[in-house]
Every structure is written in C-alpha cells, then in structure tokens.
Amino acid sequence: MASALSIHRAPAAAVPLRFLLSAPWFAVAAGVLLLWAGPQALASRWTGAVLATTHLLTLGFMGNAMLGALLQLLPVAFGVPLPRTGVVAAISHPALAAGAACLAAAFVTGRPVLFTVAALLLGLAFAVYLTAIGAGIARQRLRDPLARVVAAALLGLLVTVSLGLLLATGMSGVALPLLELTDVHATWGLLGWTMLLVLGAALAVVPMFQMTVGYPGWLQGRFAAAMLAALLLWSLARWFGWQDLREPLQWLLAAAAATFALVTLRLQQRGRRRLQPDATFLFWRLGMLCLIAAVLTWSAGQALALQTSQAWVLLIGVLMLPGFAFCVIAGMLYKIVPFLLWLALQMRSGARPPTVKEIMPETAGIRQFWTHAAALVLLALAASVWNVLVYAGAAVFVVSSALLGVRLIRAALFARARLAQSPPLRADADSARWKRLS
C-alpha cells in the first residue's frame, strides 16, 4: 500500500483525526434532532427541523469527514504539499463545528442573529482551509490528473460555501431570492462538491483499499471539468429562466452521476481481487445503489411532473444524504482512520507496531452497515409513504452513527495504548523508516 504513497508528506496524525473522529457525532445529533421533531418535520422540505438536520449532515458529518480526509489524501495520495496544517486544523475545525451547530440552532429557532454568527464562523473555517489548500495546489500545479479532480471538487466547495453564506445573509434579514439560491446551492453541494470529491477519492482509494482494478482514464480530469462546466451552465439557466437549456443539462448531470455509480459497481463486481467483503466494500456498494436510486427517483419525478411533491423531494434527500454521501464516507473512514493510526505508530514506536487489520479488524463495521441499511429503509418510507416511521428511522440512524463513532474512537484508543506500551523510537531510526515506507 505504502509504496505508491508520498508517506513523507503526511501531516501529524492529530491534524486529520480531529476532523474524522468528530464527524460521526454530528450525524448522531442530526438523528436526535429528527427524532425530537417527529413526523411534523417531514411536512415539507422547508421545515426548520429538516433544514437543520440537512446541515448537521452536510456541514457537520460530511464537512468534517471530507476536510479531514483531504488533509491526509492531498499530500500522501496526490503529492500536494500543504503548508502549516496544524494551524489550519486548529482554526478551521472548531470554527466548522461551532458554525454547523449554530446554523442548526438558527434553523430550529428562526433567530436571525444565529444565522449571522453561523455565517461568520463558517466563513472563517472555510476561508482558512481553502486558502491553505489552494496554496498547496497552486504549488503542485496539478501535475497529477487525480489532483485535478480534487481541485475541481474544491472549486465546487468554494461555490457551495459562497452561496451558503449568501443564503445565511438572506436568512438574517437581507432581501434575496432565497428559493433560486437554495436550488443552486443544493445542486452545487451535492454534485459540484460531494460527488466530485467522492470521485477524486474513489480514483485513489477504491483500487487501493477495495483491491479492484483502476478506474477508466476518461473519468479522470476531463469528466470533472465537464461536470463543472455543466453545473455552471445549469446555474445560469436556472437563474435567468433559460428552460430550453436547463432541462437537457439536468438530464446530463443526472446521467453523469449514474455513470459514476455504475462504473464503481462494475469495478466492485468484476475487478475485485478479494472475495470476502468488508464494511468499506459494503458501504460503497450501498452508496452507489442509493445514488442510482436517487437518479431514478428524480427521473421518474420529472417524467410524472412531481416537482411540487414534498415527498418526492424528501425521498431524493434521504437517498443522497443518509444514503449515498453517508455510506461512501463511512466506508472511507473504516480505512483512512486505521491507516492514519498505523502510520503514526510506524513513525513513533520503537517496537513492531500493530497492523492495520489489528487496529481495525475487517469484521468491524459489519454490524453498523446492516443497522444503517435498516435506517435507510425506514427513513425512505417515512419520507415518501408514512411520516410516523420517522421515529423508528431516526432512532436506528442514531444507533448506526454512534456505532461508527465508537468504533473509530476504539481504534484511536487502541493505537494510543500500544504507543504508550512501546519503547521510544531511536533518534537515528526516523529517517531510515521514512525511506523504507516511502
């Protein structure tokens, strides 16, 4: 595994781990909030509880997991040097956590001042983070095609955050076209940021961690650029009411999302060199199936003119957030976190460190996978058929997210205990070990 990675560029393990270990608990908070709100929350996509839950998942869970993973993947997997990662994490992580919590509280209470505070905190978090990441990418000059996909995703994040801050300004009392901005913001968040970053991560980690053959070359670079161009054109068409251009672009973007999911499923099915599926494999498969289901649901809604149906919109939201996004991120966490801990032990322990499988056994996460699959079924039924099922769906989702959080903390505590028990690394052994790993 390590032979293809720039191990010597890795930041201190505590830098990405502070993001990654906190991510599941925002999903727990989202489930608790939905459980508290009950069936009334699903009366519309615009209820405070739905909006708060959505942003706890997107900013709290997805934001922490993605930003933390990038701090490790960019220098190690893509060779992008990142300056002062410790300072970046020390500022952006607490600002992101506090901003996500404040924004959720703003949606629940409706207080304009909370939207302003949330906008300031989130603006600080993303300004510091994106400035540091942008400096590293500019220095690397995108020589790696995989890094170009991640750069495209970061552009999607920049647009998403900018629109989100504009919306927060509108919610605090400034007159803005909130409906149009919300549609564009959500589309950029799901396709321009989430899907493109998942694509970039998949190009690096799916062949490595799931033991498949590589993705086809046409999914690297040009595919991401075409997605960004289509999103930009769609945004202009949505804003200016160019319906003849907007509709074909919508179908094009939907087809692109389904294509990525189908290619990933095909790699898992035909290119996999391991027979025993682990949690990562299962979560990624479920995530890709949810992405395809979301595209099919959206397509059916377009054909049947269901655009005004709240159940249709909420079902797509369930398939995309607790479905696609949560599943692929949970699958990555089961690999990235133990790898980070293994690497830290390699660099700091004078004794033989435990293997990645000892830190995170392959059977870990299987119980959470089946729990999460049950939560998805219940939440999908609650959104589309019988709202009262939200109690069961939210409760099972809380259990699933807590299982993920506890499993990651147990791995970190295991690594910490092994480090405390091992003799210190000799001063002259550090450079030799870097050379061997790299």
DAHUHU-V615277 format. One record per residue. N is the residue number from 1. RES is the residue in one letter. PHI is phi in radians with two decimals (* if undefined). OMEGA is omega in radians with two decimals (NA if undefined). BURIAL is + if it has 24 or more other ideal C-beta (glycine too) atoms within 12 Angstrom, else -. Layout:
n->[N;N]
res->[RES;RES]
phi->[PHI;PHI]
omega->[OMEGA;OMEGA]
burial->[BURIAL;BURIAL]
//
This chain:
n->[1;2;3;4;5;6;7;8;9;10;11;12;13;14;15;16;17;18;19;20;21;22;23;24;25;26;27;28;29;30;31;32;33;34;35;36;37;38;39;40;41;42;43;44;45;46;47;48;49;50;51;52;53;54;55;56;57;58;59;60;61;62;63;64;65;66;67;68;69;70;71;72;73;74;75;76;77;78;79;80;81;82;83;84;85;86;87;88;89;90;91;92;93;94;95;96;97;98;99;100;101;102;103;104;105;106;107;108;109;110;111;112;113;114;115;116;117;118;119;120;121;122;123;124;125;126;127;128;129;130;131;132;133;134;135;136;137;138;139;140;141;142;143;144;145;146;147;148;149;150;151;152;153;154;155;156;157;158;159;160;161;162;163;164;165;166;167;168;169;170;171;172;173;174;175;176;177;178;179;180;181;182;183;184;185;186;187;188;189;190;191;192;193;194;195;196;197;198;199;200;201;202;203;204;205;206;207;208;209;210;211;212;213;214;215;216;217;218;219;220;221;222;223;224;225;226;227;228;229;230;231;232;233;234;235;236;237;238;239;240;241;242;243;244;245;246;247;248;249;250;251;252;253;254;255;256;257;258;259;260;261;262;263;264;265;266;267;268;269;270;271;272;273;274;275;276;277;278;279;280;281;282;283;284;285;286;287;288;289;290;291;292;293;294;295;296;297;298;299;300;301;302;303;304;305;306;307;308;309;310;311;312;313;314;315;316;317;318;319;320;321;322;323;324;325;326;327;328;329;330;331;332;333;334;335;336;337;338;339;340;341;342;343;344;345;346;347;348;349;350;351;352;353;354;355;356;357;358;359;360;361;362;363;364;365;366;367;368;369;370;371;372;373;374;375;376;377;378;379;380;381;382;383;384;385;386;387;388;389;390;391;392;393;394;395;396;397;398;399;400;401;402;403;404;405;406;407;408;409;410;411;412;413;414;415;416;417;418;419;420;421;422;423;424;425;426;427;428;429;430;431;432;433;434;435;436;437;438]
res->[M;A;S;A;L;S;I;H;R;A;P;A;A;A;V;P;L;R;F;L;L;S;A;P;W;F;A;V;A;A;G;V;L;L;L;W;A;G;P;Q;A;L;A;S;R;W;T;G;A;V;L;A;T;T;H;L;L;T;L;G;F;M;G;N;A;M;L;G;A;L;L;Q;L;L;P;V;A;F;G;V;P;L;P;R;T;G;V;V;A;A;I;S;H;P;A;L;A;A;G;A;A;C;L;A;A;A;F;V;T;G;R;P;V;L;F;T;V;A;A;L;L;L;G;L;A;F;A;V;Y;L;T;A;I;G;A;G;I;A;R;Q;R;L;R;D;P;L;A;R;V;V;A;A;A;L;L;G;L;L;V;T;V;S;L;G;L;L;L;A;T;G;M;S;G;V;A;L;P;L;L;E;L;T;D;V;H;A;T;W;G;L;L;G;W;T;M;L;L;V;L;G;A;A;L;A;V;V;P;M;F;Q;M;T;V;G;Y;P;G;W;L;Q;G;R;F;A;A;A;M;L;A;A;L;L;L;W;S;L;A;R;W;F;G;W;Q;D;L;R;E;P;L;Q;W;L;L;A;A;A;A;A;T;F;A;L;V;T;L;R;L;Q;Q;R;G;R;R;R;L;Q;P;D;A;T;F;L;F;W;R;L;G;M;L;C;L;I;A;A;V;L;T;W;S;A;G;Q;A;L;A;L;Q;T;S;Q;A;W;V;L;L;I;G;V;L;M;L;P;G;F;A;F;C;V;I;A;G;M;L;Y;K;I;V;P;F;L;L;W;L;A;L;Q;M;R;S;G;A;R;P;P;T;V;K;E;I;M;P;E;T;A;G;I;R;Q;F;W;T;H;A;A;A;L;V;L;L;A;L;A;A;S;V;W;N;V;L;V;Y;A;G;A;A;V;F;V;V;S;S;A;L;L;G;V;R;L;I;R;A;A;L;F;A;R;A;R;L;A;Q;S;P;P;L;R;A;D;A;D;S;A;R;W;K;R;L;S]
phi->[*;-1.27;-1.11;-1.67;-1.98;-1.57;-1.05;-1.15;-1.56;-1.09;-1.27;-1.00;-1.00;-1.12;-1.15;-1.30;-1.12;-1.11;-1.27;-1.18;-1.29;-1.51;-0.98;-1.05;-1.32;-1.26;-1.16;-1.04;-1.08;-1.09;-1.14;-1.10;-1.10;-1.16;-1.13;-1.17;-1.25;1.30;-1.05;-1.08;-1.11;-1.61;-1.18;-2.80;-1.25;-1.76;-1.15;-1.04;-1.15;-1.14;-1.14;-1.16;-1.06;-1.02;-1.40;-1.13;-1.32;-1.32;-1.49;-1.28;-1.31;-1.14;-1.07;-1.08;-1.13;-1.23;-1.17;-1.14;-1.12;-1.13;-1.07;-1.65;-1.23;-1.04;-1.29;-1.51;-1.56;-1.93;1.22;-1.62;-1.28;-2.05;-1.43;0.84;-1.13;-1.11;-1.17;-1.02;-1.16;-1.12;-1.64;-1.28;-1.16;-1.14;-1.16;-1.15;-1.10;-1.16;-1.14;-1.12;-1.13;-1.16;-1.17;-1.07;-1.10;-1.13;-1.16;-1.26;-1.59;1.33;-1.43;-1.04;-1.09;-1.19;-1.12;-1.15;-1.10;-1.07;-1.10;-1.14;-1.15;-1.20;-1.05;-1.09;-1.02;-1.35;-1.12;-1.13;-1.14;-1.20;-1.11;-1.16;-1.14;-1.07;-1.11;-1.16;-1.18;-1.09;-1.21;-1.38;1.07;0.97;-1.23;-1.49;-1.07;-1.17;-1.13;-1.17;-1.15;-1.12;-1.08;-1.11;-1.12;-1.18;-1.11;-1.07;-1.12;-1.04;-1.14;-1.06;-1.13;-1.06;-1.15;-1.11;-1.14;-1.14;-1.14;-1.08;-1.10;-1.14;-1.21;-1.45;2.27;-1.38;-1.27;-2.50;-1.30;-1.15;-1.11;-1.12;-1.10;-1.13;-1.07;-1.19;-1.04;-1.14;-1.16;-1.14;-1.13;-1.40;-1.76;-1.34;-1.88;-1.13;-1.18;-1.20;-1.22;-1.06;-1.05;-1.07;-1.14;-1.09;-1.03;-1.63;-1.69;-1.13;-1.08;-1.36;-1.55;-1.80;1.00;-1.91;-1.27;-1.29;-1.23;-1.10;-1.07;-1.23;-1.46;-1.81;1.34;-1.15;-1.08;-1.13;-1.10;-1.13;-1.09;-1.09;-1.10;-1.12;-1.12;-1.12;-1.11;-1.09;-1.08;-1.11;-1.13;-1.17;-1.25;-1.70;1.28;-1.47;-1.11;-1.13;-1.59;-1.14;-1.12;-1.11;-1.18;-1.05;-1.16;-1.13;-1.14;-1.09;-1.13;-1.13;-1.10;-1.13;-1.10;-1.03;-1.11;-1.16;-1.11;-1.11;-1.09;-1.15;-1.08;-1.11;-1.38;-1.84;-1.78;-1.29;-1.77;-2.14;-1.61;-1.57;-1.28;-1.87;-1.09;-1.07;-1.03;-1.16;-1.13;-1.15;-1.11;-1.09;-1.08;-1.17;-1.13;-1.15;-1.11;-1.11;-1.09;-1.14;-1.11;-1.14;-1.12;-1.07;-1.10;-1.10;-1.13;-1.15;-1.20;-1.74;0.99;-1.74;-1.05;-1.60;-1.39;-1.20;-1.08;-1.12;-1.14;-1.15;-1.12;-1.07;-1.08;-1.10;-1.15;-1.51;-1.66;-1.12;-1.49;-1.00;-1.14;-1.07;-1.13;-1.19;-1.22;-1.04;-1.05;-1.19;-1.08;-1.18;-1.91;-1.20;-1.09;-1.11;-1.13;-1.05;-1.18;-1.06;-1.12;-1.10;-1.18;-1.03;-1.45;-2.09;-1.74;-1.47;-1.72;-1.16;-1.32;-1.17;-1.37;-1.04;-1.20;-1.28;-1.20;-2.36;-1.02;-1.11;-1.37;-1.12;1.66;-1.12;-1.08;-1.14;-1.02;-1.19;-1.11;-1.20;-1.05;-1.13;-1.07;-1.09;-1.06;-1.14;-1.17;-1.11;-1.18;-1.12;-1.26;-1.96;-2.13;-2.43;-1.06;-1.14;-1.19;-1.10;-1.08;-1.17;-1.08;-1.15;-1.12;-1.19;-1.13;-1.06;-1.08;-1.04;-1.15;-1.16;-1.05;-1.10;-1.06;-1.14;-1.10;-1.20;-1.15;-1.07;-1.11;-1.15;-1.17;-1.07;-1.13;-1.13;-1.14;-1.13;-1.16;-1.16;-1.47;-1.58;-1.20;-1.16;-1.29;-1.10;-1.07;-1.49;-1.63;-1.12;-1.13;-1.13;-1.21;-1.00;-1.10;-1.15;-1.22;-1.32]
omega->[-3.01;-3.04;-3.09;-3.02;3.07;-3.04;-3.07;3.12;-3.03;3.04;3.02;-3.04;-3.11;-3.09;3.10;-3.05;-3.14;3.05;-2.98;-3.10;3.14;-3.04;-3.06;-3.06;2.98;3.04;3.05;3.13;3.11;3.12;3.11;3.13;3.13;3.10;3.12;-3.08;3.09;-3.05;-3.12;-3.14;-3.06;3.09;-3.11;3.04;-3.04;3.11;-3.13;-3.12;3.12;3.14;3.11;3.11;3.14;-3.07;2.97;3.10;-3.04;-3.13;-3.07;-3.10;-3.08;-3.11;3.13;-3.10;-3.08;-3.14;3.09;3.14;-3.14;3.11;3.08;-3.04;-3.08;3.13;-3.01;-3.07;-3.06;3.09;-3.13;3.12;-3.12;-3.11;2.95;-3.10;3.12;3.11;3.13;-3.13;-3.10;3.12;-2.98;-3.09;3.12;3.11;3.10;-3.12;-3.14;3.13;3.12;3.12;-3.13;3.13;3.09;3.11;3.13;3.14;-3.11;-3.06;-3.11;-3.10;-3.10;-3.09;3.13;3.06;3.13;3.12;3.13;3.13;3.13;-3.13;-3.12;3.07;3.09;-3.10;-3.06;3.10;3.13;-3.08;-3.07;3.07;3.13;-3.14;3.13;3.11;3.12;-3.14;3.11;3.13;-3.13;3.09;2.98;3.10;3.14;3.13;3.09;3.10;3.11;3.08;3.12;3.10;3.08;3.10;3.13;3.01;3.06;3.09;-3.14;3.11;-3.13;-3.13;-3.14;3.11;3.11;3.10;3.09;3.10;3.11;3.07;3.10;3.12;3.14;3.03;3.14;-3.11;3.13;3.07;-2.96;-3.09;-3.14;3.13;-3.13;3.12;-3.14;3.12;-3.12;-3.13;3.09;3.13;-3.09;-3.05;-3.08;-3.13;-3.01;-3.04;3.13;3.09;3.06;3.08;-3.14;3.10;-3.12;-3.13;-3.11;-2.92;-3.13;3.08;-3.07;-3.03;-3.13;3.03;3.09;2.97;-3.08;3.07;3.08;-3.06;-3.07;3.08;-3.09;3.02;-3.03;3.11;3.13;3.11;3.11;3.09;3.13;3.13;3.13;3.11;3.13;3.12;3.11;-3.14;3.11;3.13;3.11;-3.07;-3.06;3.08;3.11;-3.01;-3.12;3.08;-3.06;-3.05;3.11;3.09;3.08;3.13;3.10;3.12;3.09;3.12;3.12;3.12;3.13;3.13;3.11;-3.13;-3.12;3.11;3.13;3.10;3.13;3.09;3.13;-3.06;-3.00;-3.05;-3.05;-3.13;3.10;-3.06;-3.06;-3.14;3.05;-3.07;-3.14;3.12;-3.08;3.14;3.13;3.10;3.13;3.13;3.13;3.07;3.09;3.11;3.09;3.13;3.11;3.11;3.13;3.11;3.09;-3.13;3.11;3.11;3.09;-3.12;-3.07;3.12;-3.13;-3.03;3.14;-3.11;3.11;3.12;3.13;3.14;-3.12;3.11;3.08;3.10;3.09;-3.12;-3.09;-3.03;3.06;3.11;-3.03;-3.01;-3.12;-3.05;-3.10;3.12;3.09;3.10;3.12;-3.12;3.13;3.08;-3.04;-3.10;3.10;3.09;3.08;-3.13;3.09;-3.13;3.11;3.11;3.09;-3.04;-2.99;-3.06;3.07;3.09;3.09;-3.12;3.07;3.09;3.09;-3.12;3.06;3.10;3.13;3.14;-3.10;3.12;3.12;3.11;-3.14;3.12;3.13;3.13;-3.10;3.06;-3.14;3.09;3.10;3.12;3.14;3.13;-3.12;3.14;3.10;3.11;3.12;-3.11;-2.96;-3.00;-2.99;-3.01;-3.07;3.09;3.12;3.12;-3.13;-3.12;-3.14;-3.14;3.14;3.09;3.07;3.13;3.14;-3.11;3.11;3.08;3.09;-3.13;-3.14;-3.13;3.12;3.11;3.11;3.10;3.14;3.12;3.09;3.13;3.13;3.13;3.12;3.12;-3.14;-3.11;-3.04;3.06;-3.13;3.13;3.10;-3.09;-3.10;-3.09;-3.01;-3.08;3.12;-3.13;3.05;-3.10;-3.13;-3.11;-3.06;NA]
burial->[+;-;-;-;+;+;+;-;+;+;+;+;+;+;+;+;+;+;+;+;+;+;+;+;+;+;+;+;+;+;+;+;+;+;+;-;+;-;+;-;+;+;-;-;+;-;+;+;+;+;+;+;+;+;+;+;+;+;+;+;+;+;+;+;+;+;+;+;+;+;+;+;+;+;+;+;+;+;+;+;+;+;+;-;+;-;-;+;+;-;+;+;+;-;+;+;+;+;+;+;+;+;+;+;+;+;+;+;-;-;-;-;-;+;+;+;+;+;+;-;+;+;+;+;+;+;+;+;+;+;+;+;+;+;-;+;+;-;-;+;-;+;-;+;+;+;+;+;+;+;+;+;+;+;+;+;+;+;+;+;+;+;+;+;+;+;+;+;+;+;+;+;-;-;-;-;-;+;-;-;+;+;+;+;+;+;+;+;+;+;+;+;+;+;+;+;+;+;+;+;+;+;+;+;+;+;+;+;+;+;+;+;-;-;+;-;-;-;+;+;+;-;+;+;+;+;+;+;-;+;+;+;+;+;+;-;+;+;-;-;-;-;-;-;-;+;-;-;+;+;-;+;+;+;+;+;+;+;+;+;+;+;+;+;+;-;+;+;-;-;-;+;-;-;-;-;+;+;+;+;+;+;+;+;+;+;+;+;+;+;+;+;+;+;+;-;+;+;-;-;+;-;-;-;-;-;-;-;-;-;+;+;+;+;+;+;+;+;+;+;+;+;+;+;+;+;+;+;+;+;+;+;+;+;+;+;+;+;+;+;+;+;+;+;+;+;+;+;+;-;-;-;+;+;-;+;-;-;+;+;-;+;-;+;+;+;-;+;+;-;+;+;+;+;+;+;+;+;+;+;+;+;+;+;-;-;+;-;+;+;+;+;+;+;+;+;+;+;+;+;+;+;+;+;+;-;+;+;+;-;+;+;-;+;+;+;-;+;+;-;-;-;-;-;-;-;-;-;-;-;-;-;+;-;-;-;+;-]
//
